Amino acid sequence: MGVVVLDIPGFRDRYPEFSNVTDGQLALLFDSATDYLDNTNFSLVINLDKRQRLLYYLMAHLAYMRYGDKDGNGKSGAVGRVSSASEGSVSASFDVGGVEFRYMWYTQSPYGMDYWQATKVYRMANYYPGV
């Protein structure tokens, strides 16, 4: 089966918005991503290309949460979707209603949401009647 090896130039090609994150930080993010998605021969994600894509979603999510992107997005500490905003005296509200607790953390970035949706198939139970 094999394992995914971090390809820093490949990650940077896919996510140029994280050019502010150093190679060393990317290596740490990759290591952290494997805490969420198994990167061993025993992983549920057998296809290595798909596993790499999922690990990179996680890396991008973690980078967004920890460092923000080069345009200053991310690192807001806000959870959920913006339900209202105003400009004078700056105010914003975030709505997490309807969001299941188990994936709230992933909703804090578009990359986390991509990961959550892409891994849905691995969170579903399989029923095999008569087996």
C-alpha positions in Angstrom: 0.0 0.0 0.0 2.5 2.6 1.1 2.4 6.0 2.8 2.1 9.6 1.6 5.3 11.6 1.7 5.1 15.4 2.0 5.8 17.1 -1.3 6.3 20.8 -0.2 6.5 22.2 -3.8 3.3 20.2 -4.6 1.5 21.6 -1.6 2.6 25.1 -2.5 1.4 24.7 -6.0 -2.0 23.6 -4.7 -2.2 26.2 -2.0 -0.3 29.4 -3.0 -2.2 31.4 -0.4 0.1 29.8 2.3 3.3 31.2 0.9 3.8 32.9 4.3 4.2 29.4 6.0 7.8 28.2 6.1 8.9 24.7 4.9 9.6 23.8 8.5 6.1 24.8 9.5 4.7 22.8 6.6 6.5 19.7 7.8 5.1 20.1 11.3 1.6 20.7 9.8 1.9 17.4 7.8 2.9 15.6 10.9 -0.1 17.1 12.7 -2.4 16.2 9.8 -1.4 12.5 10.3 -2.9 12.7 13.8 -6.3 13.2 12.2 -5.9 10.9 9.2 -3.8 7.7 9.5 -0.9 7.7 7.0 0.2 4.1 7.5 -0.5 0.8 5.7 -3.6 0.5 7.9 -5.3 3.7 6.8 -8.9 3.4 5.6 -8.0 5.6 2.7 -6.2 3.1 0.5 -5.7 5.3 -2.6 -2.5 7.3 -2.0 -3.5 10.1 -4.3 -6.7 10.6 -2.4 -5.0 10.3 1.0 -2.5 12.9 -0.1 -5.3 15.2 -1.1 -7.0 14.7 2.3 -3.8 15.3 4.2 -3.2 18.5 2.3 -6.8 19.6 3.1 -5.9 19.1 6.7 -2.6 20.9 6.4 -4.3 23.8 4.7 -6.9 23.9 7.5 -4.3 23.8 10.2 -2.2 26.5 8.4 -5.3 28.7 8.1 -6.1 28.2 11.8 -2.6 28.7 13.1 -0.9 31.2 10.7 -3.6 32.6 8.4 -2.9 33.1 4.8 -0.7 35.6 3.0 -3.7 38.0 2.6 -4.4 38.1 6.3 -7.3 35.7 6.3 -7.7 33.1 9.0 -6.6 33.1 12.6 -9.8 35.0 13.5 -10.8 32.6 16.3 -14.4 32.8 15.1 -16.4 29.6 14.7 -19.2 29.1 12.2 -20.7 31.2 9.5 -21.1 35.0 9.7 -24.8 35.6 10.5 -24.6 39.4 10.7 -21.9 42.1 10.4 -21.8 45.8 10.6 -19.1 48.4 9.7 -19.5 51.4 12.1 -17.9 50.4 15.5 -17.1 47.0 13.8 -19.4 44.2 14.9 -19.9 40.6 13.7 -22.0 37.6 14.9 -21.4 34.0 14.0 -24.0 31.3 13.8 -23.2 27.7 14.7 -26.8 26.7 15.0 -27.5 23.5 13.0 -23.9 22.6 13.0 -23.1 19.2 14.6 -20.6 19.5 17.4 -18.4 16.7 16.0 -17.5 18.8 13.0 -17.6 22.4 14.3 -13.8 22.6 14.3 -13.7 21.8 10.5 -16.2 24.6 9.7 -13.7 27.2 10.6 -12.0 27.1 7.2 -13.0 26.1 3.7 -10.3 23.5 3.7 -11.7 21.9 6.8 -15.1 21.8 5.2 -13.6 20.2 2.1 -11.9 17.6 4.3 -15.1 16.9 6.2 -17.2 16.4 3.1 -14.6 14.3 1.3 -14.3 11.9 4.2 -18.0 11.4 4.7 -17.8 8.0 3.0 -15.4 6.8 5.7 -17.7 7.8 8.5 -20.7 5.9 7.3 -21.6 2.4 8.6 -21.8 -0.4 6.0 -24.6 -2.9 6.2 -24.3 -6.2 4.4 -27.5 -8.2 4.7 -27.3 -12.0 4.8 -23.5 -12.0 5.1 
